[in-house]
Amino acid sequence: MSKFTFSLIAALLLAFTMVSQDLPTDYLPADFHKERRDAVREKLPPNTAVVLFANAERNRANDVDYIYHQDPNFYYLTGYKEPNAVLIIFSEEQTDASGNSFDEIFYVQERNARAEQWTGKRLGVEGVKEQLGFNMVYNGSEFENFPLDFTSFDNVSFVDFHNDYRDKSGTADLFDLIKTFKIKANYPSDYNPTRNSLYERIATANADNSDDVAETIERYLERYPALQDDEILNEFVSANDDKIRDEIKNKVLVIQRSTNLDSSILPKIMAELRQDKTPEEMKLLKKAVEISAVGQIEVMKAMHPNMSETEIQGVHEYVYKKYGAEYEGYPSIVGGGHNGCILHYIENNKTKVGDDLVLMDLGAEYHGYTADVTRTIPANGKFSPEQKAIYDIVYEAQEAGIAASVVGASFGEPHKAALEVVTQGLMELGIIKEAKEARIYFPHGTSHYLGLDVHDAGTYQAFKPNQVITVEPGIYIPEDSDCNEKWWGIAVRIEDDILITENGPVNLSGMAPRTAEAIEAMMKQPSPLDSFKLPKLD
């Protein structure tokens, strides 16, 4: 490299480093991520290495990629928002050839002046050390030759790969990092994480739960064709006594001892950790929820029958950006009339919502944490008698679901409570004749965890304090349903984000009106968008 070229690159790097940037200051601190890594380490079996990769960059079209979004587990443990990186955590301290001890290694994307001119500054090794608090940091290109023997560990735990990454030009991209890991860890070409998980169920089965395990495996065999030829899984399902199942269990234990690779330990640990929110997390999650609630309020004020679903979506997302939310936590759902009956309707292309109900399921993502708030409102500002009858059932069902969201209750209790109200309400209106028919019009569950993912990681066991869930009952009556046609096209979902506490459930999104009366009152309020006019286009 010439002195001139070296000087130019150095100058560009310095320029990128010295540019003053007015950035948010309320990101999770480096100490948070370190504490989370320590918490993982405490839960690991002895002599275990955890290997976790950054998310893949995904192509949108031609030479345009989707906006990059970090893998939630990776962000939770590192705070790193760039691609092409791998984190290794050890259950015990390791020692290198020079006698230096370490319990984690971080390989990151190398700084590159030309690339940074196009896509923005990279932290690089020094930036990761200074800003994220890691001690042992290398460029990704050094992973290949680092003397790390994965075969010396009892367990090498990882989240298996989805093969949705590309081999880009250059070295040390995600493709190269995963390729290197597979070589170092003797990764079998036929490794199947789902099969590995089912084998783990067999290995830990006992006389009390073996029938349940067999039923679970049978469901998986129906859903995953690649597993249908697995002799051991089929043998366990068809076994008719515990003696035969014990023999199969011993076969599985022999297979498990033949490799130290494991794709079940880490997901379980991450689920246990992420379901319980820390105070630092709650600050960000509450802000995401409040931003989303304000979005619902402003749309209530701005709504009129001539609005399109796309325009309604735009108002919500403008509010998110106004408050500094980087993304939406999931594709925005705005369904007018019968479109609301499509549970994950994201086309949002109806040009006029008219006098229909409009179901709006949206959530702002603020610094990685996403809300999930749904309101259903009448586009003309007034519920019809039929719309209000359905709406009130869903509201009462949600009230019952929220009341059931208490410490010690099973995760299914909110749904059980909500379904009971919906069933009774639909029967009283004559829409259904038997209780089992309620599932036709209320086809989904009522709750899920919320956090770094909209459907966040968790164990789905009994509720504990500092967990955040959704409570979201709904009734959806598509055209041509087997009921009086006056109900056709009515779709209602009400969804709020609920914090579980020792003193009972707290509705974090309650500032957005929920009752029919409160919604109608809010829709009478003036909107700052009333005077916002754009020129007509051809």
Stockholm file with secondary structure:
# STOCKHOLM 1.0

chainA/1-538         MSKFTFSLIAALLLAFTMVSQDLPTDYLPADFHKERRDAVREKLPPNTAVVLFANAERNRANDVDYIYHQDPNFYYLTGYKEPNAVLIIFSEEQTDASGNSFDEIFYVQERNARAEQWTGKRLGVEGVKEQLGFNMVYNGSEFENFPLDFTSFDNVSFVDFHNDYRDKSGTADLFDLIKTFKIKANYPSDYNPTRNSLYERIATANADNSDDVAETIERYLERYPALQDDEILNEFVSANDDKIRDEIKNKVLVIQRSTNLDSSILPKIMAELRQDKTPEEMKLLKKAVEISAVGQIEVMKAMHPNMSETEIQGVHEYVYKKYGAEYEGYPSIVGGGHNGCILHYIENNKTKVGDDLVLMDLGAEYHGYTADVTRTIPANGKFSPEQKAIYDIVYEAQEAGIAASVVGASFGEPHKAALEVVTQGLMELGIIKEAKEARIYFPHGTSHYLGLDVHDAGTYQAFKPNQVITVEPGIYIPEDSDCNEKWWGIAVRIEDDILITENGPVNLSGMAPRTAEAIEAMMKQPSPLDSFKLPKLD
#=GR chainA/1-538 SS CCHHHHHHHHHHHHHHHHSCCCCCSCSCCHHHHHHHHHHHHHHSCSSEEEEEECCCCCEEETTEECCCCCCHHHHHHHCCCCSSCEEEEEEEEEECTTSCEEEEEEEECCCCHHHHHHHCCCCHHHHHHHHHCCSSEEEGGGTTTSCCCGGGSSEEEECCCCSCCCCCSSSSSHHHHHHHHHHHTTCCTTCCHHHHHHHHHHHTCCTTTHHHHHHHHHHHHHHCGGGTTCHHHHHHHHCCSHHHHHHHHHHHHHHHHTCCEESSHHHHHHHHHHTSCCHHHHHHHHHHHHHHHHHHHHHHHHCCTTCCHHHHHHHHHHHHHHTTCCEESSCCEEEEGGGGGSTTCCCCCCSCCTTSEEEEEECEEETTEECCEEEEEETTSSCCHHHHHHHHHHHHHHHHHHHTCCTTCCTTHHHHHHHHHHHHHHHHTTSCSSGGGHHHHSCSCSCCBCSSSSSCCCCCCSCCTTCEEEECCEEEECTTCSSCGGGTTEEEECBEEEECCTTCCEETTTTSCCSHHHHHHHHTSCCTTTTCCCCCCC
#=GC SS_cons         CCHHHHHHHHHHHHHHHHSCCCCCSCSCCHHHHHHHHHHHHHHSCSSEEEEEECCCCCEEETTEECCCCCCHHHHHHHCCCCSSCEEEEEEEEEECTTSCEEEEEEEECCCCHHHHHHHCCCCHHHHHHHHHCCSSEEEGGGTTTSCCCGGGSSEEEECCCCSCCCCCSSSSSHHHHHHHHHHHTTCCTTCCHHHHHHHHHHHTCCTTTHHHHHHHHHHHHHHCGGGTTCHHHHHHHHCCSHHHHHHHHHHHHHHHHTCCEESSHHHHHHHHHHTSCCHHHHHHHHHHHHHHHHHHHHHHHHCCTTCCHHHHHHHHHHHHHHTTCCEESSCCEEEEGGGGGSTTCCCCCCSCCTTSEEEEEECEEETTEECCEEEEEETTSSCCHHHHHHHHHHHHHHHHHHHTCCTTCCTTHHHHHHHHHHHHHHHHTTSCSSGGGHHHHSCSCSCCBCSSSSSCCCCCCSCCTTCEEEECCEEEECTTCSSCGGGTTEEEECBEEEECCTTCCEETTTTSCCSHHHHHHHHTSCCTTTTCCCCCCC
//
